[in-house]
Amino acid sequence: MSRLSNRLEQIVRKELSQNIIPVKTEQGILVGDVLITSQEHIKNIYKDNELIYKEIHLNLVAIKIANLLAFRKTSITTDALYKADQEYGRWFVDSQMLRSQYQKAISNQDYERADMLWARYQESRDRTIISKNQAESLTKF
């Protein structure tokens, strides 16, 4: 049993050394000296009251960027995460607009336009899923 508890302690220490435990405050979530604020579904990241990254769409990306900034590991990694998140956001918004336009075309009985919009929506939805998976995979290192 002591080997098991020693191994568990090692795992916990390793995880705690790689991540800072976030604290909820009135302004948002504080990760070290990095603040994550939320405006509906969009997150902004501040460090020393200065906006560093704005309009982050995925929670996982915001948390990873905040941890990297808190550990002062600003590099190509944080920029790549942000870029992947922004690509996801563009595709997500595009897919939602196309779906809305498709529903409007159906209600107006414009079936030819609806077919075109549905095809565009499916491609946009697929790209949204791919870009989300890519952004989330970048957080797992």
DAJOUR-V899318 format. One record per residue. N is the residue number from 1. PHI is phi in whole degrees, 0 to 359 (none if undefined). PSI is psi in whole degrees, 0 to 359 (none if undefined). OMEGA is omega in whole degrees, 0 to 359 (999 if undefined). Layout:
BEGIN
n->(N | N)
phi->(PHI | PHI)
psi->(PSI | PSI)
omega->(OMEGA | OMEGA)
END
This chain:
BEGIN
n->(1 | 2 | 3 | 4 | 5 | 6 | 7 | 8 | 9 | 10 | 11 | 12 | 13 | 14 | 15 | 16 | 17 | 18 | 19 | 20 | 21 | 22 | 23 | 24 | 25 | 26 | 27 | 28 | 29 | 30 | 31 | 32 | 33 | 34 | 35 | 36 | 37 | 38 | 39 | 40 | 41 | 42 | 43 | 44 | 45 | 46 | 47 | 48 | 49 | 50 | 51 | 52 | 53 | 54 | 55 | 56 | 57 | 58 | 59 | 60 | 61 | 62 | 63 | 64 | 65 | 66 | 67 | 68 | 69 | 70 | 71 | 72 | 73 | 74 | 75 | 76 | 77 | 78 | 79 | 80 | 81 | 82 | 83 | 84 | 85 | 86 | 87 | 88 | 89 | 90 | 91 | 92 | 93 | 94 | 95 | 96 | 97 | 98 | 99 | 100 | 101 | 102 | 103 | 104 | 105 | 106 | 107 | 108 | 109 | 110 | 111 | 112 | 113 | 114 | 115 | 116 | 117 | 118 | 119 | 120 | 121 | 122 | 123 | 124 | 125 | 126 | 127 | 128 | 129 | 130 | 131 | 132 | 133 | 134 | 135 | 136 | 137 | 138 | 139 | 140 | 141)
phi->(none | 291 | 294 | 294 | 291 | 296 | 295 | 299 | 297 | 297 | 296 | 298 | 298 | 297 | 297 | 293 | 285 | 266 | 225 | 261 | 289 | 286 | 235 | 279 | 235 | 296 | 281 | 163 | 247 | 258 | 243 | 66 | 252 | 251 | 251 | 256 | 252 | 232 | 237 | 59 | 259 | 255 | 246 | 237 | 242 | 243 | 226 | 55 | 60 | 244 | 292 | 260 | 229 | 240 | 56 | 274 | 266 | 263 | 302 | 300 | 292 | 300 | 294 | 294 | 298 | 299 | 296 | 297 | 293 | 295 | 273 | 58 | 252 | 284 | 197 | 298 | 298 | 294 | 293 | 294 | 299 | 297 | 297 | 296 | 295 | 294 | 296 | 302 | 300 | 297 | 293 | 296 | 297 | 300 | 295 | 291 | 294 | 296 | 295 | 296 | 294 | 298 | 296 | 293 | 296 | 296 | 293 | 271 | 58 | 261 | 288 | 295 | 294 | 299 | 298 | 296 | 295 | 295 | 297 | 295 | 298 | 298 | 295 | 295 | 298 | 297 | 292 | 298 | 297 | 297 | 292 | 294 | 297 | 295 | 297 | 292 | 292 | 293 | 280 | 260 | 225)
psi->(327 | 328 | 321 | 316 | 325 | 317 | 317 | 318 | 321 | 318 | 315 | 315 | 318 | 314 | 317 | 330 | 338 | 342 | 146 | 135 | 123 | 151 | 130 | 130 | 179 | 325 | 332 | 221 | 127 | 122 | 99 | 241 | 18 | 131 | 129 | 118 | 156 | 133 | 95 | 251 | 1 | 138 | 147 | 146 | 126 | 143 | 125 | 45 | 21 | 130 | 120 | 310 | 133 | 154 | 56 | 134 | 322 | 129 | 316 | 321 | 317 | 317 | 317 | 316 | 317 | 317 | 317 | 318 | 322 | 326 | 6 | 41 | 52 | 125 | 199 | 330 | 311 | 322 | 322 | 319 | 314 | 317 | 317 | 321 | 318 | 323 | 316 | 314 | 318 | 314 | 323 | 313 | 318 | 315 | 323 | 322 | 316 | 320 | 320 | 317 | 324 | 313 | 324 | 319 | 322 | 315 | 333 | 4 | 34 | 79 | 330 | 314 | 322 | 319 | 316 | 315 | 323 | 319 | 316 | 321 | 315 | 319 | 316 | 319 | 317 | 318 | 328 | 314 | 316 | 314 | 327 | 316 | 320 | 315 | 316 | 327 | 330 | 337 | 350 | 63 | none)
omega->(181 | 177 | 179 | 180 | 176 | 179 | 178 | 179 | 177 | 180 | 180 | 179 | 180 | 180 | 180 | 179 | 181 | 182 | 175 | 181 | 181 | 179 | 179 | 178 | 178 | 182 | 183 | 180 | 182 | 177 | 187 | 176 | 180 | 182 | 174 | 176 | 183 | 173 | 188 | 184 | 184 | 178 | 174 | 180 | 180 | 172 | 183 | 179 | 177 | 179 | 181 | 178 | 181 | 175 | 174 | 186 | 185 | 179 | 182 | 179 | 180 | 180 | 180 | 178 | 179 | 178 | 179 | 179 | 180 | 177 | 180 | 178 | 177 | 184 | 177 | 182 | 181 | 178 | 178 | 177 | 181 | 180 | 179 | 178 | 180 | 176 | 176 | 181 | 179 | 180 | 180 | 180 | 179 | 181 | 179 | 177 | 180 | 179 | 178 | 179 | 177 | 180 | 178 | 178 | 178 | 181 | 177 | 180 | 175 | 190 | 178 | 177 | 179 | 178 | 179 | 180 | 179 | 178 | 178 | 179 | 181 | 178 | 180 | 178 | 179 | 179 | 176 | 180 | 180 | 182 | 176 | 178 | 178 | 180 | 180 | 179 | 178 | 181 | 186 | 175 | 999)
END
